[in-house]
Each structure stands twice: as structure tokens, then as C-alpha cells.
């Protein structure tokens, strides 16, 4: 074929592409809508996926400590607490806790615990607390422990013959052992009982891998202490994160397959409608590869436009989901745009392969005669 004929054919193919997109708006819009949905959902899921670990780990932090360090022979010294904090990392929370058995004004034994209330409020913000103590002479009464006290406003406790009167400020309800305890400020507890902390509750940020690394280092650097994970929390966090990852992968795959079927049906109908147009181009000298390139180009143009619209919609959807479910916004990420584009182009290309096979069997003479 001469250069002039080739140029004319290419021009005709270009006009045919524009004509198809402009005049077959219903089918073009149907394919574009499907590809836009694919891009939007993929963008939303991939954007959330990038922040998923951080957001889920943040949510799990609200459930309290995931590592407990204890000493059975002696109190944990301030130097050891500092070492533990350095190993756990700057983003971790470490709460020293001291325990003792005291007697209430009703002569009932009760577990009293000395804690740093500011740290505990961050560490265990899932606790149901009316009012957190803010003064050295204020205490937090567990729901059941409050029944051991005659006067909650003037809480009198006795340990080793030493009486201490404090003011109850709030009730604590967790449904666990905490409900049977009375919590005092750590400094007040140490001055009264003379016992330093024997327990450290630690909240280590990150997943199971990070927690295990901290545990290994604690056991290596501080063998005199016992460091154990809160296994239900660590295992549950790891399991939920893994399952959420798998769910998001599966959702993207399912949506991609659904969109591919929708686009396949639209493009197949488009080929059948335009058989005479393709037959005419073939009669004028267009090669099989040129016809296929035209048809594939049409699908890829729709896929590209769908990516632009879908990326904007998907980014907005990810932002809304982040606010609604995690309380923090998930901002758009340009780094996922190439992946979304590749996915949409792949869907469009695969959907175009089957209808394009119909072009091979076109008989220009028969079609143009109306047979």
C-alpha cells in the first residue's frame, strides 16, 4: 500500500474513532461509566490500603497495652524503666503500676494500685471513667470496689497500720479485674506504701513483628525482668490486618472482573453495530492490524478518561471513609495513579480482545451487499 493510501486510511480511522465516541454516546457512556467505577473503587481501596496499617494500629492502640513487663524479685528501678522506654521507642506508652492490699474503712481488703493517671488515660482510653483524678489526693474507684467503701467522698485506706484519707472523684467500669481495684496517684502510693512499681504496661506501636522485636530486645537487655505480650491483642491485631488486606485485594479483583464483563458486552455490541463501517474500511485498504488498533484505541481512550474521573471520585470516597470510620482523613496519593491507570487499561484491553476477533472474519463484499 502506498504512503498516501496509508495516510488516508489513518485519517479515516481517526475520523471513525471520533465519530464512534461522538455519535454512539449511549454505548460509549456505558463503557465509560463502568471504567470510571472501576477506577474510583480501585483508587479508594488502594488509597485506604496505603494508610490501612497505620489506621488499624492506631485503633488497636485504644485497647490498651500489648506488652507487660514484670519483676518478681524486686521493684523495677527508674533506670530499668528508662531502658524499657528506650527499647519500646519514642512513640510508645509505658505505664508503671504498683499494687498492694489495703483495708477500707469497712475493714474489707481491697487491691489498691498506684498509677500515673495522665499515662493511663492515654493507654486505656477505652475505660469507662466518669472523671479522671487530677490531684494528688484524688482516687479512682472501680465499680465493685466502690461497694467496699463507706464514704466515697472521703476514702480512708489502711496499709501496714498507716491510714490514708483521699477523695473519690470518679467510677471506673471495664467489666474486668479493674472494677475491683482502687487507683491512686503513683507518687501518693509510693509515699504511703513505700513500694515502687513491679509492673510496666507498654503500648508498642506497630504490628506483631514490631512487638516481637521489642520483646526480644527486652529479654536480651533486661534478663532480670519478664516481658510478655498480651497475646489476644497482638494475635487479634495481626489477624484482622491480614484479613483486611485480603478483603481489599479480593474486592479490587472482583470489581475488575465485573467491569471487564460489562465493558466486554458493550464493546461486543459496538462491533456488531459497526460491522459495515469496518467492512468499508477494509475494502478501502485498511489492514487487520489497523482495524484492531482503532478498536483497541477506542477502548483505551475510554479507560484513560475513566481513570481521570475515577481517581477524583475515588480519592473523595477514601477521604469520606477515613473520616467516618477512623476519625482521620485519608488524603489522595498520586503514587497509586499509575497502578489505577494500568489496571483500567488492562481491563479495557482484555475486554477488547474478544470483540476484535470478530473483525478478522469480516467479509467486506458480503456485508456491503447487505448479506
C-alpha positions, 0 to 999 in steps of 0.5 A: 500500500502506498504512503498516501493510501496509508495516510488516508486510511489513518485519517479515516480511522481517526475520523471513525474513532471520533465519530464512534465516541461522538455519535454512539454516546449511549454505548460509549457512556456505558463503557465509560461509566463502568471504567470510571467505577472501576477506577474510583473503587480501585483508587479508594481501596488502594488509597485506604490500603496505603494508610490501612496499617497505620489506621488499624494500629492506631485503633488497636492502640485504644485497647490498651497495652500489648506488652507487660513487663514484670519483676518478681524479685524486686521493684523495677528501678527508674533506670530499668524503666528508662531502658524499657522506654528506650527499647519500646521507642519514642512513640510508645506508652509505658505505664508503671503500676504498683499494687498492694492490699489495703483495708477500707474503712469497712475493714474489707481488703481491697487491691489498691494500685498506684498509677500515673493517671495522665499515662493511663488515660492515654493507654486505656482510653477505652475505660469507662471513667466518669472523671479522671483524678487530677490531684494528688489526693484524688482516687479512682474507684472501680465499680465493685470496689466502690461497694467496699467503701463507706464514704466515697467522698472521703476514702480512708485506706489502711496499709501496714497500720498507716491510714490514708484519707483521699477523695473519690472523684470518679467510677471506673467500669471495664467489666474486668479485674479493674472494677475491683481495684482502687487507683491512686496517684503513683507518687501518693502510693509510693509515699504511703506504701513505700513500694515502687512499681513491679509492673510496666504496661507498654503500648508498642506501636506497630504490628506483631513483628514490631512487638516481637522485636521489642520483646526480644530486645527486652529479654536480651537487655533486661534478663532480670525482668519478664516481658510478655505480650498480651497475646489476644491483642497482638494475635487479634491485631495481626489477624484482622490486618491480614484479613483486611488486606485480603478483603481489599485485594479480593474486592479490587479483583472482583470489581475488575472482573465485573467491569471487564464483563460489562465493558466486554458486552458493550464493546461486543455490541459496538462491533456488531453495530459497526460491522459495515463501517469496518467492512468499508474500511477494509475494502478501502485498504485498511489492514487487520492490524489497523482495524484492531488498533482503532478498536483497541484505541477506542477502548483505551481512550475510554479507560484513560478518561475513566481513570481521570474521573475515577481517581477524583471520585475515588480519592473523595470516597477514601477521604469520606471513609477515613473520616467516618470510620477512623476519625482521620482523613485519608488524603489522595496519593498520586503514587497509586495513579499509575497502578489505577491507570494500568489496571483500567487499561488492562481491563479495557484491553482484555475486554477488547480482545474478544470483540476484535476477533470478530473483525478478522472474519469480516467479509467486506463484499458480503456485508456491503451487499447487505448479506 
